[in-house]
Amino acid sequence: MTSKPVHLAVYDTFADWETGHATAYLARAGYEIRTVGPSREPVTSIGGLRVQPARALDHVRPSDSSLLILPGADLWDTSDDLAPFARKAREFLAAGVPVAAICGATAGLAREGLLDDRAHTSAVSFYLAATGYGGGERYVDADAVTDGGLITAGPTEPVAFAREIFRLLGVYEGEVLDAWYRLFHDSDPQAYAVLEKAAAR
């Protein structure tokens, strides 16, 4: 695999369940997952997992990345501590490198103005409306939404979030992508057969 790494943002109170499907299967597809923190100091997830970031945010450049993933976190709504991650998302999108944001990270992007002109989703529309952003008319009531290089999803949709990431990066396509989603979202046993057949090719 010659693809550039995928950068996963980690910060105190990050929602560790929201990105697991995506990072596990990106790694299986050959992507290196590099964690990015506010600094190199360890952070603790909302589930109590202690993570040592591989990179500090200031040292991450879009040109070195395939994708920036921003998970939700309590801190998105309780302070401005994570605003630098939203600004980094702006830098990535301006450089044509995709960004995927789920849960509270969507509110951070809304505050940064990144959802004003893009179709997007989140937990519920009024959650984003509370940020005072200007993109309410572009809100879509869907499990996950991709608009250009930006993926958004709500906190209950980690599987749909992963599906959109796989589609955008070309990890899975067509019936294989659909089967992966049906297996992990719907526990569809027939989907497993499709994936096994694809793996054997």
C-alpha positions in Angstrom: 0.0 0.0 0.0 1.4 3.4 -1.1 -1.4 5.5 0.3 -0.6 8.3 2.7 -1.5 7.7 6.3 -4.9 8.5 7.8 -4.8 10.9 10.7 -7.1 10.2 13.7 -7.6 13.1 16.0 -7.5 12.2 19.7 -8.1 14.5 22.6 -9.4 14.3 26.2 -13.0 12.9 26.3 -12.9 11.7 22.7 -15.7 9.2 21.9 -13.7 6.0 21.4 -16.6 4.0 19.9 -17.3 6.4 17.0 -14.3 5.6 14.8 -13.4 2.0 15.5 -15.1 0.5 12.5 -13.4 3.0 10.2 -9.9 2.7 11.6 -10.0 -1.1 11.9 -10.9 -1.6 8.3 -8.7 1.1 7.0 -5.8 -0.6 8.7 -6.9 -3.9 7.2 -6.9 -2.2 3.8 -3.3 -1.1 4.3 -3.6 2.4 5.6 -1.4 3.5 8.5 -3.4 5.1 11.2 -1.6 7.9 13.0 -3.1 9.5 16.1 -2.9 13.3 16.4 -3.3 15.1 19.7 -3.1 18.7 20.8 0.4 17.8 21.8 2.3 14.6 22.3 1.0 14.4 25.9 -1.3 11.4 26.6 -5.1 11.9 26.3 -7.9 10.0 27.9 -11.1 9.0 26.0 -14.6 9.2 27.3 -14.3 5.4 27.9 -11.1 5.8 30.0 -8.6 4.7 27.3 -5.3 6.4 27.6 -3.7 7.2 24.2 -0.3 8.6 23.4 -0.6 10.7 20.3 1.9 9.9 17.6 1.9 13.5 16.3 1.1 16.9 17.6 -1.5 18.8 15.6 0.9 21.6 14.7 3.1 19.1 12.9 0.4 17.6 10.7 0.3 18.7 7.1 -2.5 17.9 4.6 0.1 17.0 2.0 1.2 14.1 4.2 -2.3 12.7 4.8 -5.1 10.8 3.0 -7.8 11.8 5.5 -8.3 13.6 8.8 -10.9 11.9 11.2 -12.4 14.0 14.0 -14.4 12.1 16.6 -16.8 13.6 19.0 -15.8 14.7 22.5 -17.4 16.5 25.4 -14.8 19.2 24.9 -16.4 20.2 21.6 -19.3 21.6 23.5 -17.8 22.7 26.8 -14.8 24.8 25.8 -12.8 26.2 22.9 -9.9 23.7 23.4 -10.6 21.8 20.2 -11.0 24.8 18.0 -7.5 24.2 16.6 -8.7 20.9 15.2 -11.6 22.7 13.3 -9.0 25.1 11.9 -6.9 22.2 10.8 -9.9 20.7 9.1 -10.3 24.0 7.2 -6.6 23.7 6.1 -7.2 20.1 4.9 -10.3 20.9 2.9 -8.6 23.9 1.4 -5.8 21.6 0.2 -8.3 19.1 -1.2 -7.6 16.5 1.5 -10.8 14.9 2.9 -12.1 15.4 6.5 -14.5 13.1 8.3 -16.3 14.5 11.4 -18.8 12.7 13.7 -20.9 13.7 16.6 -19.6 16.8 18.5 -16.9 17.4 15.9 -19.7 18.5 13.5 -20.5 21.3 15.9 -16.8 22.3 15.9 -16.9 22.5 12.1 -20.1 24.4 12.2 -18.6 27.0 14.5 -15.6 27.2 12.1 -18.0 28.0 9.2 -17.2 24.8 7.3 -20.8 23.6 7.1 -22.4 26.8 5.9 -22.0 25.9 2.2 -21.9 22.1 2.4 -24.6 19.4 2.8 -24.1 17.8 6.2 -25.7 16.0 9.1 -25.2 15.6 12.8 -27.0 14.3 15.8 -30.1 16.5 15.2 -30.5 19.8 13.4 -31.2 21.9 16.5 -27.9 20.7 18.0 -26.0 22.4 15.2 -28.4 25.4 15.2 -27.4 26.1 18.7 -23.9 27.0 17.4 -25.3 29.9 15.5 -23.9 28.7 12.2 -25.3 29.7 8.9 -25.7 26.3 7.3 -29.1 25.2 8.6 -30.6 25.0 5.1 -27.9 22.5 4.1 -28.7 20.1 7.0 -29.7 16.6 5.8 -31.6 14.2 8.0 -29.5 11.1 7.1 -27.2 8.6 8.7 -24.1 10.1 7.2 -23.5 12.7 4.4 -20.6 13.3 2.1 -20.3 16.6 0.2 -17.1 16.8 -1.8 -14.3 16.0 0.6 -16.3 16.4 3.8 -18.1 13.5 5.6 -20.4 14.1 8.6 -22.4 11.8 10.8 -24.2 11.7 14.1 -23.1 9.8 17.2 -25.3 6.8 16.6 -24.0 6.1 13.1 -20.4 4.9 13.4 -21.0 2.2 10.8 -22.5 4.6 8.2 -19.6 7.0 9.0 -17.2 4.2 8.2 -19.2 3.4 5.0 -18.8 6.9 3.7 -15.1 6.9 4.5 -14.6 3.7 2.6 -16.5 5.0 -0.3 -14.6 8.2 -0.5 -11.2 6.5 -0.3 -12.2 3.7 -2.6 -11.5 1.0 0.1 -14.8 -0.8 -0.8 -17.2 -0.1 -3.6 -20.5 -1.3 -5.1 -21.9 -4.5 -3.7 -18.9 -5.1 -1.4 -19.4 -1.7 0.3 -23.1 -2.4 0.6 -22.5 -5.9 2.0 -20.0 -4.5 4.6 -22.6 -2.0 5.7 -25.4 -4.6 5.9 -23.1 -7.0 7.9 -22.1 -4.5 10.6 -25.3 -2.4 10.7 -28.0 -5.0 10.2 -26.2 -8.3 11.1 -27.2 -9.6 7.7 -25.6 -13.1 7.4 -26.0 -13.0 3.6 -23.7 -10.0 3.5 -20.9 -12.1 5.1 -21.0 -14.4 2.1 -20.5 -11.5 -0.3 -17.5 -10.3 1.6 -16.0 -13.8 1.8 -16.3 -14.1 -1.9 -14.7 -10.7 -2.5 -11.8 -11.6 -0.2 -11.2 -14.8 -2.1 -10.7 -13.0 -5.4 
